């Protein structure tokens, strides 16, 4: 009887050990949840810092807002919508049509979501920068003397016709073949007389280099 009665009494040392295990498991769960929450918060903060906000829309889409800015000013936002339950593809978006969204999506989803956002954001920031540079230049020039033409859908090409001395005219063709960049990839300059005979070759080369490595208005005001 003594043995069975003793066996029925809980061993406080074993009970303490069991309780400690439970406490440790509880602490680890809380710590893991806290770390995951902190990591998520840090990731969201990082997105916000470079102009991205992630949220749920209509309880259906995981939505990303991509803010655009240029020269310390904010411009229009753009949105991409991914299915909330399976964010492995872009369901809808408001991005400009010239951006190769499908190719970028196929390259980075579903495993490289942050890379997808960075690439799309580069395209948007470059587009807004090119557009606003052209607007700045148009506001500055004498429209009666200087002509500016551009491809408005993507701002991928800009043509400037500038009066030169002795009746010559300066033709500047600026190409943005890398649409994820605000700076041109190629600038061709020809300074021609009234019969379209080229001249001033050294000056033309200097003008091309200046436009290639500077913002449009900065380049223009330093040259003309």
Secondary structure, 3 states (H helix, E strand, C coil): CHHHHHHHCCCHHHHHHHHHHHHHHHHHHHHHHHHHHHHHHHHHHHHHHCCEEEEEECCCEEEEEECCEECCEECCCEEEEEECCCCCCEEEECCCCCCCHHHHHHHHCCCCHHHHHHHHHHHHHHHHHHHHHHHHHHHHCCCCCCEEEECCCCCCEEEEEEECHHHCEEEEEEECCCCCCCCCCEEEEEEECCCCCEECHHHHHHHHHHHHCCCHHHHHHHHC
